[in-house]
Amino acid sequence: MATAADLPRALKELADFVGFGEADTQTIRSTAALVLAHEARLTTALYEHFLQHPQAAKFFVREDGTPDVERIERRKHSLGRWLEEMAQAAMGTETAYYLLAMGLSHSHRSWGRGGTVPPDLMVGAMSLTQTALAQVFAANLPAAEALAASSAWNKLLLLHLTVLLRGYLREGLRFGGPS
Protein backbone atom coordinates (compact mmCIF):
# COMPACT_ATOMS: atom_id res chain seq x y z
CA MET A 1 0.00 0.00 0.00
CA ALA A 2 1.38 3.39 -0.95
CA THR A 3 1.55 5.90 1.85
CA ALA A 4 1.29 9.63 1.34
CA ALA A 5 5.09 9.70 1.24
CA ASP A 6 4.97 7.25 -1.70
CA LEU A 7 2.48 9.37 -3.64
CA PRO A 8 4.95 10.99 -6.08
CA ARG A 9 6.47 7.58 -6.90
CA ALA A 10 3.06 5.95 -7.37
CA LEU A 11 1.93 8.83 -9.59
CA LYS A 12 5.06 8.52 -11.72
CA GLU A 13 4.46 4.77 -12.10
CA LEU A 14 0.87 5.40 -13.18
CA ALA A 15 2.05 8.08 -15.62
CA ASP A 16 4.47 5.57 -17.12
CA PHE A 17 1.70 2.97 -17.32
CA VAL A 18 -0.75 5.23 -19.20
CA GLY A 19 2.03 6.46 -21.48
CA PHE A 20 2.11 10.04 -20.22
CA GLY A 21 5.50 11.20 -21.41
CA GLU A 22 7.50 14.15 -22.64
CA ALA A 23 5.51 14.44 -25.89
CA ASP A 24 2.31 14.75 -23.85
CA THR A 25 3.92 17.33 -21.59
CA GLN A 26 4.96 19.39 -24.61
CA THR A 27 1.51 19.08 -26.19
CA ILE A 28 -0.16 20.28 -23.00
CA ARG A 29 2.24 23.19 -22.64
CA SER A 30 1.80 24.15 -26.30
CA THR A 31 -2.00 24.15 -25.97
CA ALA A 32 -2.07 25.75 -22.53
CA ALA A 33 -2.72 29.25 -23.86
CA LEU A 34 -5.71 27.97 -25.83
CA VAL A 35 -7.16 26.25 -22.76
CA LEU A 36 -6.54 29.22 -20.51
CA ALA A 37 -8.09 31.57 -23.07
CA HIS A 38 -11.31 29.56 -22.60
CA GLU A 39 -10.98 29.23 -18.81
CA ALA A 40 -13.88 31.56 -17.92
CA ARG A 41 -16.22 29.89 -20.40
CA LEU A 42 -15.18 26.40 -19.26
CA THR A 43 -15.60 27.11 -15.55
CA THR A 44 -18.91 28.92 -16.06
CA ALA A 45 -20.29 26.05 -18.16
CA LEU A 46 -19.26 23.49 -15.55
CA TYR A 47 -20.98 25.29 -12.68
CA GLU A 48 -24.07 25.97 -14.79
CA HIS A 49 -24.19 22.23 -15.46
CA PHE A 50 -23.87 21.48 -11.73
CA LEU A 51 -26.83 23.76 -11.01
CA GLN A 52 -29.01 21.77 -13.44
CA HIS A 53 -28.52 18.53 -11.47
CA PRO A 54 -29.89 18.34 -7.91
CA GLN A 55 -27.21 15.94 -6.65
CA ALA A 56 -24.55 18.51 -7.63
CA ALA A 57 -26.57 21.71 -7.21
CA LYS A 58 -26.98 21.16 -3.47
CA PHE A 59 -23.34 22.16 -3.02
CA PHE A 60 -23.92 25.52 -4.68
CA VAL A 61 -27.33 26.78 -3.56
CA ARG A 62 -28.54 28.60 -0.47
CA GLU A 63 -31.22 27.31 1.89
CA ASP A 64 -33.89 28.98 -0.27
CA GLY A 65 -32.65 27.10 -3.37
CA THR A 66 -31.12 30.11 -5.12
CA PRO A 67 -27.56 29.85 -6.45
CA ASP A 68 -24.91 30.93 -3.96
CA VAL A 69 -23.19 33.25 -6.42
CA GLU A 70 -20.35 34.15 -4.06
CA ARG A 71 -19.50 30.49 -3.43
CA ILE A 72 -19.78 29.65 -7.15
CA GLU A 73 -17.42 32.51 -8.04
CA ARG A 74 -14.88 31.29 -5.46
CA ARG A 75 -15.14 27.74 -6.83
CA LYS A 76 -14.78 28.99 -10.43
CA HIS A 77 -11.64 30.86 -9.38
CA SER A 78 -10.28 27.69 -7.73
CA LEU A 79 -11.10 25.65 -10.84
CA GLY A 80 -9.29 28.23 -12.95
CA ARG A 81 -6.21 27.90 -10.73
CA TRP A 82 -6.36 24.12 -11.17
CA LEU A 83 -6.47 24.55 -14.97
CA GLU A 84 -3.40 26.79 -14.71
CA GLU A 85 -1.63 24.09 -12.68
CA MET A 86 -2.60 21.47 -15.24
CA ALA A 87 -1.37 23.65 -18.09
CA GLN A 88 2.15 23.38 -16.66
CA ALA A 89 1.93 19.57 -16.95
CA ALA A 90 4.09 19.25 -13.85
CA MET A 91 4.18 15.81 -12.29
CA GLY A 92 6.48 16.34 -9.33
CA THR A 93 6.09 16.12 -5.59
CA GLU A 94 4.53 19.58 -5.22
CA THR A 95 1.82 18.76 -7.78
CA ALA A 96 1.08 15.39 -6.17
CA TYR A 97 0.52 16.95 -2.76
CA TYR A 98 -1.46 19.88 -4.19
CA LEU A 99 -3.84 17.35 -5.76
CA LEU A 100 -3.97 15.26 -2.60
CA ALA A 101 -4.94 18.33 -0.58
CA MET A 102 -7.69 19.12 -3.08
CA GLY A 103 -8.97 15.55 -2.95
CA LEU A 104 -8.98 15.48 0.84
CA SER A 105 -10.80 18.80 0.90
CA HIS A 106 -13.56 17.44 -1.36
CA SER A 107 -13.83 14.09 0.40
CA HIS A 108 -13.60 15.23 4.03
CA ARG A 109 -14.91 18.79 4.25
CA SER A 110 -18.65 19.24 4.59
CA TRP A 111 -20.13 21.77 2.18
CA GLY A 112 -23.24 23.06 3.95
CA ARG A 113 -26.39 21.35 2.73
CA GLY A 114 -24.38 19.21 0.33
CA GLY A 115 -22.16 17.46 2.85
CA THR A 116 -18.97 16.00 1.43
CA VAL A 117 -18.60 15.70 -2.32
CA PRO A 118 -19.26 12.09 -3.38
CA PRO A 119 -16.63 10.42 -5.56
CA ASP A 120 -19.05 9.86 -8.46
CA LEU A 121 -19.45 13.63 -8.79
CA MET A 122 -15.66 14.03 -8.87
CA VAL A 123 -15.46 11.45 -11.67
CA GLY A 124 -18.38 13.08 -13.49
CA ALA A 125 -16.82 16.54 -13.21
CA MET A 126 -13.60 15.18 -14.70
CA SER A 127 -15.56 13.65 -17.59
CA LEU A 128 -17.29 16.98 -18.21
CA THR A 129 -13.89 18.67 -18.22
CA GLN A 130 -12.47 16.14 -20.69
CA THR A 131 -15.42 16.67 -23.00
CA ALA A 132 -15.21 20.46 -22.79
CA LEU A 133 -11.49 20.43 -23.54
CA ALA A 134 -11.98 18.10 -26.51
CA GLN A 135 -14.57 20.53 -27.87
CA VAL A 136 -12.16 23.46 -27.48
CA PHE A 137 -9.45 21.56 -29.31
CA ALA A 138 -11.78 20.38 -32.09
CA ALA A 139 -13.03 23.92 -32.67
CA ASN A 140 -9.61 25.57 -32.67
CA LEU A 141 -7.01 23.12 -33.95
CA PRO A 142 -6.49 20.99 -37.06
CA ALA A 143 -7.89 17.48 -36.53
CA ALA A 144 -4.56 15.73 -35.86
CA GLU A 145 -3.46 18.39 -33.36
CA ALA A 146 -6.88 18.33 -31.67
CA LEU A 147 -6.62 14.55 -31.27
CA ALA A 148 -3.09 14.79 -29.84
CA ALA A 149 -4.15 17.55 -27.45
CA SER A 150 -7.24 15.64 -26.29
CA SER A 151 -5.16 12.52 -25.75
CA ALA A 152 -2.47 14.32 -23.74
CA TRP A 153 -4.92 16.29 -21.60
CA ASN A 154 -7.05 13.18 -21.01
CA LYS A 155 -4.01 11.31 -19.68
CA LEU A 156 -3.19 14.20 -17.39
CA LEU A 157 -6.81 14.48 -16.23
CA LEU A 158 -6.78 10.77 -15.39
CA LEU A 159 -3.61 11.20 -13.36
CA HIS A 160 -5.11 14.14 -11.51
CA LEU A 161 -8.33 12.24 -10.89
CA THR A 162 -6.41 9.29 -9.47
CA VAL A 163 -4.81 11.52 -6.85
CA LEU A 164 -8.03 13.45 -6.17
CA LEU A 165 -9.81 10.17 -5.47
CA ARG A 166 -7.11 9.09 -3.04
CA GLY A 167 -8.96 11.03 -0.35
CA TYR A 168 -11.92 8.68 -0.79
CA LEU A 169 -9.90 5.47 -0.65
CA ARG A 170 -9.06 3.87 2.66
CA GLU A 171 -6.11 1.98 1.20
CA GLY A 172 -4.67 4.96 -0.61
CA LEU A 173 -3.18 5.19 -4.08
CA ARG A 174 -1.81 1.87 -5.24
CA PHE A 175 -0.35 1.09 -8.55
CA GLY A 176 0.96 -2.34 -9.40
CA GLY A 177 0.15 -3.80 -5.99
CA PRO A 178 2.14 -3.55 -2.77
CA SER A 179 5.66 -2.31 -3.18
Buried (B, 14 or more C-beta within 10 A) or exposed (E): EBEEEBBBBBBBBBBEEBEBEEEBBEBBBBBBEBBBEBBEEBBEBBBEBBBEEEEBBBBBBEEEEEBBEEBBEEBBEEBBEBBEBBBEBBBEEEBBBBBBEBBBBBBEEEBEBBEBBBBEBBEBBBEBBBEBBBBBBBEBBEEEBBBBBBBBBBBBBBBBBBBBBBBBBEEBBBBEEEE
